[in-house]
Amino acid sequence: MAWIVLIVAGLFEVAWASLLESTKGFTRLWPTVGFLVTLAISMYLLSVATRSIPVGTGYAVWVGIGAVGAFLVGVFVKGDDTSAGQVAAIVALVASIIAVKLTAA
């Protein structure tokens, strides 16, 4: 169950990271509210997950989900440019996240 909570926390990290640009430096009310709410949910769920998962492992997986997810949102939703090198690095990051999960005690 803790791993499911951690994955959901990571998805909320994707949400707040993706909202950050639209806050325009926290000058736009509703994007800022959305950012703060999704940030708070993400942090809370991370804290719940790390009651059962070692904090280093949980944090690494959470950050990885957020980084990969924010990258994918940038490319597929916002139309960010990307390169073969960036794609290779993201694939390596996903492999690393899986390795952390598979080797966790």
Buried (B, 14 or more C-beta within 10 A) or exposed (E): EEBEBBBBBBBBBBBBBBBBEEBEEEEEEEBBEBBBBBBEBBBEBBEBBBEEBEEEBBBBBBBBBBBBBBBBBBBEEEEEEEEEEEEEEBEEBBEEBEEBBEEBE
